[in-house]
Amino acid sequence: MSSLIKTINEASAAQSGSSANMPTILIVDDEAHARLILSKHVERLGYKAIPVANGREALALLYGESAVPVDMIISDVWMPGMSGIDLLKAVHARTPELPVAMISARATLSSSLEAINSGAFAYITKPFRSEEIAQVVARGMRRIEEVRLHKALMQDFARLAQVERQMQSANSAPDRKLLGSLIVGLRHELGNIVSAIVLNLEVLRQSRDLPESLRENLEDLQASANDLSALIARFRDYPQAEALNADVDLCEVVISAIDVVRTRSNAARVTVSYEGEERSVWVRGAETELKRAVLNLLDNAVEAAQRRVQVSLSEAHGRAVLSILDDGPGFTAELLENAFLPAVTTKLREGFMSGLGLGLFITRMVVSLHGGTVRLENRSEGGAQVTLELPTKTQ
């Protein structure tokens, strides 16, 4: 235990020095030579290494009274007392976002599968090459950045919900300063996410062993990334009030979107009908973004429908109400609860995501910026219904 206290004290002292911002990697291995070699590899890559001899020391360092912040763990699998798998499970239960890589001289199929299923992001065998360690560390750092981006995006999403609630309040005007800050934050974080997605897609596309079916899904993801990049670029104008103040005929937007959906190949098996206002229904906003929001909802309905999608538009009491009904299987309970969160998708094809899972998230963001709401529900007679409401233009 004295060696552990010494390790913690040394790590704490290092944290207060000039390297306080350097990412820290915890090395867990019962073999002193292996700890030394791994630590040297990590330090040559420009990171701080903290070596410990077993899983219990690792847990004490991570979660004890004098806990040391750690960015990543590289642990041996076979250790006396507490195995690396047990350590992995304990860490994953308390801090599932912490990247853990496993390393072993006695790798077996069962141990590698157990490690991956328990949350390890990488599994390498001894003797390892320096290039392998560099690749694992790089993957771990990417995982850290992805977690950071996701957290930042979720914070922006929470602020979006705050703005949406404010916009729906009859006694409160939207806070334009908060709205502008929200869009700037979303633009930045979504931009980082799209850049990471595009780079990863390019790496996958260059793989020689990629099945053709997966290549088709990569093309879908690339198209979604391109759409999202274009949307982020258009958001540059959104903090300005005038960007949302154009007169838009919602009836024309809806009918135009229906015409687009009818021409797409996946709509050939589905009848899309319109029942509702045939006169102008005026709202204030950005026509291009409203049309994209309506198109996304229609695409989702057509994707889910068996034979028919019904669209209606009405106006009453200062609100325009767009309803989209389909005769598909309806929404699962999980989707109804989480549909508007980032990375949740209604589109799965042969087990793969068709798109980035950001469609409904962006749709509600756009609608909220226009002072409106989007609701999802299952119909008692079967199928699903999406209802979009927007305030109509005041004279």
VOKOL-78274 format. One record per residue (C-alpha): residue number from 1; residue in one letter; z negated, y, x negated. Coordinates in steps of 0.05 Angstrom, whole numbers, m for minus. Each point is the difference from the previous one (the first is absolute). Layout:
BEGIN
seq; type; z; y; x
NUM; A; Z; Y; X
...
END
This chain:
BEGIN
seq; type; z; y; x
1; M; 0; 0; 0
2; S; m13; 47; m58
3; S; 73; m5; m21
4; L; 21; 18; 70
5; I; m46; 62; 0
6; K; 30; 20; m67
7; T; 70; m8; 28
8; I; m17; 42; 61
9; N; m32; 54; m43
10; E; 59; 2; m47
11; A; 49; 4; 58
12; S; m41; 56; 33
13; A; m1; 39; m65
14; A; 75; m8; m7
15; Q; 10; 24; 71
16; S; m33; 66; m18
17; G; 44; 10; m61
18; S; 72; 25; m7
19; S; 27; m66; 28
20; A; m35; 8; 67
21; N; 66; 2; 37
22; M; 30; m61; m36
23; P; 10; m60; 46
24; T; m51; m55; m14
25; I; 16; m74; m1
26; L; m57; m52; 4
27; I; 13; m62; m43
28; V; m39; m62; 23
29; D; 4; m62; m45
30; D; m53; m47; m28
31; E; 38; m7; m65
32; A; m16; 56; m48
33; H; 67; m5; m36
34; A; 39; 4; 65
35; R; m41; 62; 21
36; L; 15; 33; m67
37; I; 75; m14; 3
38; L; 7; 23; 73
39; S; m40; 63; m15
40; K; 44; 17; m59
41; H; 63; m10; 43
42; V; m28; 46; 54
43; E; m21; 54; m49
44; R; 68; m1; m34
45; L; 30; 14; 69
46; G; m42; 63; 4
47; Y; m56; m24; 46
48; K; m75; m10; m8
49; A; m24; m72; m3
50; I; m70; m25; 18
51; P; m10; m73; m20
52; V; m54; m44; 33
53; A; m15; m73; m9
54; N; m5; m26; 71
55; G; 7; 14; 74
56; R; m73; 17; 12
57; E; 2; 54; m54
58; A; 64; 26; 31
59; L; m32; 6; 69
60; A; m62; 34; m29
61; L; 44; 50; m36
62; L; 42; 13; 63
63; Y; m54; 3; 53
64; G; m67; 5; m36
65; E; m47; 60; m4
66; S; 39; 29; m59
67; A; 69; m17; 28
68; V; 59; 19; m44
69; P; 66; 22; 33
70; V; 55; m51; m14
71; D; 74; 6; 18
72; M; 22; m72; m12
73; I; m27; m69; m19
74; I; 31; m54; m43
75; S; m42; m63; 6
76; D; 2; m71; m27
77; V; 1; m54; 53
78; W; m42; m54; m32
79; M; m69; 27; m19
80; P; m69; m32; 3
81; G; m48; 22; 54
82; M; 48; 41; 42
83; S; 74; m15; m3
84; G; 53; 54; m1
85; I; 20; m21; 70
86; D; m71; 11; 25
87; L; m1; 67; m34
88; L; 66; 18; 31
89; K; m25; m17; 70
90; A; m64; 40; m10
91; V; 38; 61; m24
92; H; 53; m5; 54
93; A; m55; m4; 54
94; R; m31; 65; m24
95; T; 58; 40; m28
96; P; 65; m32; 23
97; E; 42; 57; m28
98; L; m23; m15; m72
99; P; 57; m36; m36
100; V; m21; m67; m31
101; A; 45; m41; m46
102; M; m18; m72; m19
103; I; 13; m33; m67
104; S; m10; m73; m19
105; A; 14; m51; m55
106; R; m3; m57; 51
107; A; 45; 26; 55
108; T; 13; m47; 57
109; L; 40; 10; 64
110; S; m63; m4; 42
111; S; m39; 50; m42
112; S; 58; 50; m1
113; L; 10; m6; 75
114; E; m75; 9; 12
115; A; 0; 62; m44
116; I; 59; 32; 36
117; N; m27; m19; 68
118; S; m68; 30; m18
119; G; 31; 67; m17
120; A; 23; m2; m73
121; F; 63; 40; m12
122; A; 20; m38; m63
123; Y; m13; m67; m34
124; I; 19; m12; m73
125; T; m13; m57; m48
126; K; m26; m5; m70
127; P; 26; 8; m52
128; F; 29; 65; 27
129; R; 48; 48; m32
130; S; m14; 74; m8
131; E; 59; 15; 46
132; E; m32; m41; 55
133; I; m65; 40; m5
134; A; 39; 65; 0
135; Q; 37; m21; 63
136; V; m63; m22; 36
137; V; m36; 65; m18
138; A; 60; 41; 23
139; R; 0; m38; 67
140; G; m74; 12; 8
141; M; 8; 75; m13
142; R; 56; 2; 51
143; R; m46; m34; 50
144; I; m53; 53; m14
145; E; 50; 55; 13
146; E; 24; m33; 64
147; V; m72; m3; 26
148; R; m10; 73; m18
149; L; 64; 20; 36
150; H; m19; m41; 61
151; K; m69; 32; 3
152; A; 29; 69; m6
153; L; 51; m15; 54
154; M; m54; m27; 47
155; Q; m40; 64; m11
156; D; 62; 41; 19
157; F; 10; m45; 60
158; A; m72; 14; 22
159; R; 13; 74; m5
160; L; 64; m10; 41
161; A; m42; m32; 54
162; Q; m46; 60; m2
163; V; 59; 47; 10
164; E; 27; m43; 56
165; R; m66; 2; 37
166; Q; m2; 75; m10
167; M; 70; 8; 27
168; Q; m17; m40; 62
169; S; m60; 44; 16
170; A; 15; 50; 55
171; N; m52; 48; m28
172; S; 21; m1; m73
173; A; 61; 25; m37
174; P; 27; m40; m59
175; D; m28; 20; m68
176; R; 64; 20; m37
177; K; m36; 2; m67
178; L; m25; m71; 9
179; L; 69; m21; 24
180; G; 34; 29; m61
181; S; m51; m32; m47
182; L; 10; m67; 35
183; I; 76; 1; m9
184; V; m4; 20; m73
185; G; m48; m58; m13
186; L; 42; m50; 38
187; R; 63; 23; m34
188; H; m32; m10; m68
189; E; m31; m68; 13
190; L; 59; m28; 38
191; G; 46; 24; m56
192; N; m41; m39; m51
193; I; 1; m62; 43
194; V; 75; 4; 11
195; S; 12; 7; m75
196; A; m41; m62; m14
197; I; 36; m39; 55
198; V; 69; 19; m25
199; L; m18; m20; m72
200; N; m27; m67; 23
201; L; 60; m13; 44
202; E; 46; 13; m60
203; V; m39; m50; m42
204; L; 4; m53; 55
205; R; 74; 13; 11
206; Q; 15; m15; m73
207; S; m32; m68; 4
208; R; 51; m56; m9
209; D; m40; m51; 40
210; L; m8; 42; 63
211; P; 23; m38; 63
212; E; 55; 33; 40
213; S; m43; 5; 63
214; L; m52; 40; m39
215; R; 55; 46; m28
216; E; 17; 19; 72
217; N; m72; 18; 13
218; L; 0; 42; m64
219; E; 59; 39; 27
220; D; m40; 14; 64
221; L; m59; 24; m41
222; Q; 46; 43; m43
223; A; 29; 33; 63
224; S; m70; 14; 26
225; A; m20; 30; m67
226; N; 62; 44; 2
227; D; m17; 23; 71
228; L; m71; 15; m21
229; S; 23; 40; m61
230; A; 45; 42; 45
231; L; m57; 11; 49
232; I; m47; 22; m56
233; A; 53; 50; m23
234; R; 5; 30; 69
235; F; m75; 6; 5
236; R; 3; 56; m51
237; D; 12; 49; 57
238; Y; m53; m28; 47
239; P; m60; 42; m20
240; Q; 39; 60; 26
241; A; m10; 11; 74
242; E; 73; 19; 12
243; A; 22; m70; m23
244; L; m27; m28; 66
245; N; 21; 56; 46
246; A; 73; m14; 16
247; D; 19; m12; 73
248; V; 16; m74; 7
249; D; 29; m35; 62
250; L; m39; m65; 0
251; C; 46; m30; 53
252; E; 59; 10; m47
253; V; m39; m29; m58
254; V; m19; m63; 39
255; I; 70; m13; 27
256; S; 30; 11; m69
257; A; m50; m48; m31
258; I; 17; m53; 53
259; D; 74; 8; m17
260; V; m15; m13; m73
261; V; m42; m62; 15
262; R; 54; m29; 45
263; T; 50; 1; m57
264; R; m44; m39; m48
265; S; 14; m74; m9
266; N; m70; m24; 16
267; A; 5; 33; 69
268; A; 59; m43; 21
269; R; m46; m51; 35
270; V; m42; 55; 33
271; T; 17; 47; 57
272; V; m29; 69; m10
273; S; m2; 40; 65
274; Y; m21; 71; 16
275; E; m35; 22; 63
276; G; m28; 69; 6
277; E; 14; 74; m7
278; E; 73; 18; m8
279; R; m15; 74; m7
280; S; m26; 36; m62
281; V; m73; m11; m18
282; W; m18; 53; m51
283; V; m52; m8; m54
284; R; m13; 38; m64
285; G; 8; m35; m67
286; A; 48; m28; m51
287; E; 58; m36; 34
288; T; 17; m46; m59
289; E; m71; m25; m7
290; L; m9; m11; 74
291; K; 65; m39; 3
292; R; m23; m44; m58
293; A; m67; m13; 35
294; V; 35; m20; 64
295; L; 50; m43; m38
296; N; m56; m37; m35
297; L; m35; m16; 65
298; L; 65; m24; 31
299; D; 17; m43; m60
300; N; m68; m33; 5
301; A; 10; m14; 74
302; V; 69; m29; m11
303; E; m26; m44; m57
304; A; m55; m28; 46
305; A; 40; m5; 65
306; Q; 31; m63; 26
307; R; 52; 30; 47
308; R; m18; 70; 22
309; V; m29; 67; m20
310; Q; m13; 53; 53
311; V; m6; 73; m19
312; S; m25; 56; 46
313; L; m15; 74; m9
314; S; m39; 44; 48
315; E; m32; 69; 0
316; A; m63; 20; 37
317; H; m59; 47; m10
318; G; 26; 29; m65
319; R; 12; m68; m33
320; A; 63; m39; m15
321; V; m13; m76; 6
322; L; 47; m50; m33
323; S; m12; m74; 17
324; I; 33; m58; m36
325; L; m10; m69; 31
326; D; 23; m67; m27
327; D; m3; m72; 25
328; G; m22; m29; m67
329; P; m65; m37; m18
330; G; m42; 64; 0
331; F; m47; 25; m54
332; T; m53; m43; m32
333; A; m72; 24; 5
334; E; 0; 14; m75
335; L; 63; 41; 4
336; L; m26; 41; 59
337; E; m61; 17; m42
338; N; 36; 15; m66
339; A; 72; 17; 18
340; F; m3; 71; m25
341; L; m31; m16; m67
342; P; 45; 1; m62
343; A; 31; m67; m21
344; V; m7; m31; 69
345; T; 67; m25; 26
346; T; 26; m27; 66
347; K; 61; m28; m36
348; L; m4; m68; m33
349; R; 60; m42; m15
350; E; m9; m71; m27
351; G; m68; 19; m27
352; F; 24; 63; m35
353; M; m12; 73; 18
354; S; 62; 36; 22
355; G; m19; 70; m22
356; L; m61; 31; m31
357; G; m47; m2; 60
358; L; m1; 76; 3
359; G; 44; 11; 61
360; L; m54; 7; 53
361; F; m45; 38; m48
362; I; 54; 52; m14
363; T; 20; 2; 74
364; R; m70; 18; 22
365; M; m6; 50; m56
366; V; 63; 35; 22
367; V; m20; m2; 74
368; S; m70; 26; m16
369; L; 29; 58; m39
370; H; 37; 18; 64
371; G; m66; m2; 39
372; G; 16; m66; 33
373; T; m26; m71; 5
374; V; 27; m71; m5
375; R; m33; m59; 37
376; L; 14; m74; m5
377; E; m20; m50; 55
378; N; 18; m67; 29
379; R; 28; m4; 70
380; S; m34; m44; 52
381; E; 67; m31; 19
382; G; 15; m15; m74
383; G; 32; 39; m56
384; A; m23; 64; m32
385; Q; 1; 74; 16
386; V; 1; 60; m46
387; T; m15; 69; 29
388; L; 15; 64; m38
389; E; m25; 66; 28
390; L; 17; 70; m23
391; P; m19; 68; 26
392; T; 60; 34; 33
393; K; 24; 69; m21
394; T; m39; 56; 32
395; Q; 40; 59; 25
END
